[in-house]
Amino acid sequence: MDVIADDVLDTDQLEAEGAAENVLRPQRLADFVGQRKVVDNLLVFIEAAKKRGEALDHILFSGMPGLGKTTLSHLVATELGVPMHAASGPALEKPGDLVGILTRLEPGAVLFVDEIHRLPRAAEEFLYSAMEDFYLDVVLEPGAQSRSMRLTLNRFTLVGATTREGLLTAPFRARFGVLERLDPYPLDELTEIVRRSAFKLDARIDAAGANLVAERSRGTPRVANRILRRLRDVAQVTGNGDITREVAERGLHMLGIDAHGLTELDRRILRCIIQQGGGPIGLKTIAVAVGEEEDTIEESCEPHLIRQGLLRKTPRGRVITDYGRELAG
């Protein structure tokens, strides 16, 4: 059960689930549910850029995993009517990796870099001139006889997505003309997303079932869609294919997700802190105790635990609250 429960929140499986995610993604910004302020701003900026015939300013999306940063990046390219090229921050290990990508960009194209805060410092600084003045200075022969060549780039839009905006350096962050932060979704918007996803998956779900899935999804569409796909399996095998509230409760119990949206990993984290006297306890200690990566705990688990009032982050470490003790049993 633990493996299934942790899988619901695993943020490292995007490639394996890419096809399924694409099916559920909206095709136009007007169809995007939630994040109204962000969507309205993008529609204005995109329309203005199209009227001027210019490339859109560089965009930085920040927020927890699964809130729609990648989806919005795709929709920006769609609304602009330009090609989109995707890369990952950790994969761009050195400036040379960027030369081939940047020099092949079409005029006005969108370059999407996921987890942009993990871009190495050398590669980040290499982007400065490309983002501001659209050129690159490439060193051809390093050493005493070194010489460089300036490559002119087509104007493009860099769209970065990050779960850790605070890790971006100030000079890099300042080069983005549009800064948008995505917040967790309220229950009504998440319920609407579940209904739309069920329709696209050809799964039948009633209002009570959709509402329950939304309640247990931690305010995150990606979690809601993953739960929905598993509940569809449960409904097809143990019922008549309809996802009712009863079927949803059965499936959520199988996944180890309780009434507060907590998974077994969340409960192990809370129990670990209790065993250490309630804290404060360091993140590294928690990671070793529960057998999980620090990034997974900090990015996928802690935000929900803190929002629910179960955990507090202090300069000395993590501290469990009285409410957290109660839910941890």
C-alpha positions as CSV (number, residue, x, y, z in Angstrom):
1,M,0.0,0.0,0.0
2,D,2.8,2.4,0.8
3,V,4.2,2.2,-2.7
4,I,0.9,3.0,-4.2
5,A,0.3,5.9,-1.8
6,D,3.7,7.5,-2.4
7,D,3.2,7.1,-6.1
8,V,0.2,9.4,-5.9
9,L,2.5,12.3,-4.9
10,D,5.7,11.3,-6.8
11,T,6.8,14.3,-8.9
12,D,9.5,12.3,-10.8
13,Q,7.2,10.3,-13.1
14,L,6.2,13.0,-15.6
15,E,7.8,11.2,-18.5
16,A,6.1,7.9,-17.8
17,E,2.7,9.7,-17.4
18,G,3.3,12.3,-20.2
19,A,0.7,10.8,-22.6
20,A,-2.0,10.6,-19.9
21,E,-1.3,14.1,-18.7
22,N,-1.5,15.5,-22.3
23,V,-5.0,14.0,-22.7
24,L,-6.2,15.8,-19.6
25,R,-4.6,19.2,-20.3
26,P,-6.8,22.0,-21.7
27,Q,-6.1,23.0,-25.3
28,R,-6.7,26.8,-24.8
29,L,-6.2,29.3,-22.1
30,A,-9.9,30.0,-22.0
31,D,-10.5,26.3,-21.0
32,F,-8.0,26.5,-18.1
33,V,-9.8,26.1,-14.8
34,G,-8.6,28.1,-11.8
35,Q,-5.7,30.6,-11.4
36,R,-8.0,33.2,-12.8
37,K,-5.7,36.2,-12.2
38,V,-2.7,34.4,-13.8
39,V,-4.7,33.4,-16.9
40,D,-6.3,36.8,-17.3
41,N,-2.8,38.5,-17.1
42,L,-1.4,36.1,-19.7
43,L,-4.3,36.7,-22.1
44,V,-3.6,40.4,-22.0
45,F,0.2,40.1,-22.3
46,I,-0.1,37.6,-25.2
47,E,-2.6,39.7,-27.1
48,A,-0.4,42.8,-26.7
49,A,2.6,41.0,-28.0
50,K,0.7,39.6,-31.0
51,K,-0.6,43.1,-31.9
52,R,2.9,44.5,-31.8
53,G,4.3,41.6,-33.7
54,E,6.9,41.0,-31.0
55,A,8.1,38.1,-28.9
56,L,6.5,37.9,-25.5
57,D,8.5,38.9,-22.5
58,H,10.2,36.0,-20.6
59,I,7.9,34.4,-18.1
60,L,8.6,32.7,-14.7
61,F,6.0,30.4,-13.2
62,S,6.5,29.4,-9.6
63,G,4.5,27.3,-7.2
64,M,4.1,23.8,-5.8
65,P,4.4,20.8,-8.1
66,G,1.3,19.8,-10.0
67,L,-0.5,23.2,-10.1
68,G,-0.3,23.7,-13.9
69,K,3.0,25.4,-14.6
70,T,3.9,23.1,-17.5
71,T,0.4,23.2,-18.8
72,L,0.3,27.0,-18.8
73,S,3.7,27.0,-20.6
74,H,2.3,24.9,-23.4
75,L,-0.8,27.1,-23.6
76,V,1.3,30.2,-23.9
77,A,3.0,28.8,-27.1
78,T,-0.4,27.7,-28.4
79,E,-2.0,31.1,-27.9
80,L,1.0,32.8,-29.5
81,G,0.9,30.3,-32.4
82,V,4.6,29.5,-32.2
83,P,6.7,26.4,-31.7
84,M,7.6,25.2,-28.2
85,H,10.9,23.6,-27.2
86,A,11.3,22.0,-23.8
87,A,14.3,21.3,-21.6
88,S,15.0,20.5,-18.0
89,G,17.3,22.6,-15.8
90,P,19.4,19.7,-14.4
91,A,19.9,18.4,-18.0
92,L,21.6,21.6,-19.1
93,E,24.9,20.9,-17.4
94,K,27.1,23.4,-19.3
95,P,26.7,26.4,-21.5
96,G,27.5,24.4,-24.6
97,D,24.2,22.5,-24.1
98,L,22.4,25.7,-24.6
99,V,24.1,26.8,-27.8
100,G,22.5,24.2,-30.0
101,I,19.1,24.8,-28.5
102,L,19.2,28.6,-28.7
103,T,20.6,28.9,-32.2
104,R,17.9,26.6,-33.6
105,L,14.9,28.5,-32.1
106,E,12.5,29.9,-34.6
107,P,11.5,33.6,-34.4
108,G,9.2,34.2,-31.5
109,A,9.5,30.5,-30.3
110,V,8.9,29.5,-26.7
111,L,11.8,27.8,-24.8
112,F,10.4,26.0,-21.7
113,V,12.8,25.1,-19.0
114,D,11.4,23.0,-16.2
115,E,12.9,23.2,-12.7
116,I,14.9,26.2,-13.8
117,H,16.2,26.8,-10.3
118,R,18.4,23.7,-10.8
119,L,20.2,25.3,-13.8
120,P,23.9,25.3,-13.1
121,R,25.3,28.8,-12.4
122,A,27.5,28.7,-15.5
123,A,24.6,27.9,-17.8
124,E,22.4,30.5,-16.0
125,E,25.0,33.3,-16.6
126,F,25.3,32.2,-20.2
127,L,21.6,32.9,-20.6
128,Y,21.9,36.6,-19.5
129,S,22.9,38.0,-22.9
130,A,20.5,35.7,-24.7
131,M,17.6,36.8,-22.7
132,E,18.4,40.6,-22.8
133,D,20.1,41.2,-26.1
134,F,19.5,37.9,-28.0
135,Y,23.1,37.1,-28.8
136,L,25.7,34.6,-27.5
137,D,29.4,35.0,-27.3
138,V,30.9,31.6,-27.9
139,V,34.6,30.9,-27.1
140,L,36.1,28.9,-30.0
141,E,39.7,28.3,-28.8
142,P,40.1,28.5,-25.1
143,G,43.6,29.3,-23.8
144,A,46.2,31.8,-24.6
145,Q,45.1,32.1,-28.2
146,S,41.4,32.1,-27.4
147,R,39.0,33.9,-29.6
148,S,35.2,34.3,-29.5
149,M,32.4,34.5,-32.0
150,R,29.2,36.4,-31.5
151,L,26.0,34.5,-32.6
152,T,22.9,36.5,-33.2
153,L,19.7,34.7,-32.0
154,N,16.1,35.0,-33.1
155,R,13.9,36.7,-30.5
156,F,12.4,34.1,-28.3
157,T,10.4,33.8,-25.1
158,L,12.0,31.9,-22.2
159,V,9.4,30.3,-19.9
160,G,10.8,29.0,-16.7
161,A,9.0,26.8,-14.1
162,T,10.2,26.5,-10.6
163,T,9.0,25.0,-7.3
164,R,11.8,26.9,-5.4
165,E,11.8,30.5,-6.6
166,G,14.0,31.6,-3.7
167,L,16.9,29.6,-5.2
168,L,17.0,31.8,-8.3
169,T,19.7,34.4,-8.2
170,A,18.5,38.0,-8.2
171,P,20.1,38.9,-11.6
172,F,18.5,35.9,-13.2
173,R,15.1,36.5,-11.7
174,A,15.2,40.2,-12.7
175,R,15.5,39.2,-16.4
176,F,12.0,37.8,-16.5
177,G,9.4,40.3,-17.5
178,V,6.4,38.3,-16.2
179,L,6.4,36.7,-12.8
180,E,3.4,34.6,-11.9
181,R,2.9,32.5,-8.8
182,L,0.4,29.6,-8.8
183,D,-1.5,28.8,-5.6
184,P,-3.3,25.7,-4.5
185,Y,-6.8,25.3,-5.9
186,P,-10.0,25.8,-3.9
187,L,-12.5,22.9,-3.6
188,D,-15.0,24.1,-6.2
189,E,-12.3,24.6,-8.9
190,L,-10.7,21.3,-8.2
191,T,-14.1,19.6,-8.3
192,E,-14.7,21.1,-11.8
193,I,-11.3,19.8,-12.9
194,V,-12.1,16.3,-11.7
195,R,-15.4,16.4,-13.7
196,R,-13.7,17.5,-16.8
197,S,-10.9,15.0,-16.5
198,A,-13.5,12.2,-15.9
199,F,-15.2,13.2,-19.1
200,K,-12.0,13.1,-21.1
201,L,-11.1,9.7,-19.6
202,D,-14.6,8.5,-20.5
203,A,-15.2,7.7,-16.8
204,R,-18.5,8.2,-15.1
205,I,-18.4,10.0,-11.8
206,D,-21.2,11.5,-9.7
207,A,-21.2,14.8,-7.9
208,A,-20.4,13.2,-4.5
209,G,-17.6,11.2,-5.9
210,A,-16.0,14.2,-7.7
211,N,-16.3,16.3,-4.5
212,L,-14.6,13.6,-2.4
213,V,-11.7,13.3,-4.9
214,A,-11.3,17.1,-4.8
215,E,-11.3,17.1,-1.0
216,R,-8.5,14.6,-0.8
217,S,-6.3,16.1,-3.6
218,R,-4.4,18.6,-1.5
219,G,-5.4,21.5,-3.7
220,T,-3.4,20.0,-6.6
221,P,-4.9,19.0,-10.1
222,R,-2.1,16.6,-10.8
223,V,-2.9,14.7,-7.6
224,A,-6.6,14.8,-8.4
225,N,-6.0,13.4,-11.9
226,R,-3.8,10.6,-10.6
227,I,-6.4,9.6,-7.9
228,L,-9.1,9.7,-10.6
229,R,-7.3,7.3,-12.9
230,R,-6.9,4.8,-10.0
231,L,-10.5,5.2,-9.0
232,R,-11.5,4.5,-12.6
233,D,-9.6,1.2,-12.3
234,V,-11.4,0.4,-9.0
235,A,-14.8,1.2,-10.4
236,Q,-14.2,-1.0,-13.5
237,V,-13.0,-4.0,-11.5
238,T,-15.2,-3.9,-8.4
239,G,-18.3,-2.1,-9.6
240,N,-20.2,-1.2,-12.7
241,G,-17.7,1.5,-13.8
242,D,-19.4,4.4,-12.0
243,I,-17.3,6.3,-9.6
244,T,-19.7,7.0,-6.7
245,R,-18.8,8.3,-3.3
246,E,-18.8,4.7,-2.0
247,V,-16.4,3.6,-4.8
248,A,-14.2,6.7,-4.2
249,E,-14.0,6.0,-0.5
250,R,-13.0,2.4,-1.2
251,G,-10.3,3.4,-3.7
252,L,-8.9,6.1,-1.5
253,H,-8.6,3.6,1.4
254,M,-6.7,1.3,-1.0
255,L,-4.4,4.2,-1.9
256,G,-3.8,5.0,1.8
257,I,-5.2,8.5,1.5
258,D,-7.2,9.5,4.6
259,A,-9.9,12.2,5.1
260,H,-7.3,14.9,5.4
261,G,-5.5,14.0,2.2
262,L,-2.6,12.5,4.1
263,T,-0.7,9.5,2.6
264,E,1.3,6.9,4.4
265,L,4.4,8.9,3.8
266,D,2.9,12.0,5.4
267,R,2.0,9.9,8.5
268,R,5.5,8.4,8.7
269,I,6.9,11.9,8.7
270,L,4.6,13.0,11.5
271,R,5.4,9.8,13.5
272,C,9.1,10.3,13.0
273,I,8.9,13.8,14.5
274,I,6.8,12.5,17.4
275,Q,9.4,9.8,18.1
276,Q,12.0,12.5,18.3
277,G,10.1,14.3,21.0
278,G,8.0,16.5,18.7
279,G,11.0,18.4,17.3
280,P,12.7,20.5,16.3
281,I,14.2,18.0,13.9
282,G,16.2,18.5,10.7
283,L,15.0,17.6,7.2
284,K,18.0,15.3,6.6
285,T,17.1,13.3,9.7
286,I,13.5,13.0,8.7
287,A,14.5,11.9,5.2
288,V,16.8,9.1,6.5
289,A,14.2,8.0,9.0
290,V,11.3,7.6,6.4
291,G,13.5,6.5,3.5
292,E,12.6,9.3,1.2
293,E,14.5,12.0,-0.7
294,E,14.8,15.4,1.0
295,D,13.4,17.2,-2.1
296,T,10.3,15.0,-2.2
297,I,9.6,15.7,1.5
298,E,10.2,19.4,1.2
299,E,8.3,20.0,-2.1
300,S,5.5,17.4,-2.1
301,C,4.7,16.6,1.6
302,E,5.6,19.6,3.8
303,P,3.5,22.3,2.0
304,H,0.3,20.3,2.6
305,L,1.3,19.4,6.2
306,I,2.0,23.1,7.0
307,R,-1.2,24.3,5.3
308,Q,-3.2,21.8,7.4
309,G,-1.6,23.1,10.6
310,L,0.1,19.8,11.3
311,L,3.7,20.9,11.0
312,R,5.7,24.1,11.6
313,K,9.1,25.0,10.1
314,T,11.4,26.8,12.4
315,P,15.1,27.9,12.1
316,R,16.1,24.9,14.2
317,G,14.0,22.4,12.2
318,R,10.5,20.9,11.9
319,V,8.1,20.8,14.8
320,I,4.8,18.9,15.0
321,T,1.7,20.7,16.3
322,D,-0.9,19.3,18.7
323,Y,-3.2,18.8,15.8
324,G,-0.5,16.8,14.0
325,R,0.0,14.6,17.0
326,E,-3.7,13.9,17.0
327,L,-3.9,12.9,13.3
328,A,-0.7,10.9,13.5
329,G,-2.3,8.7,16.1
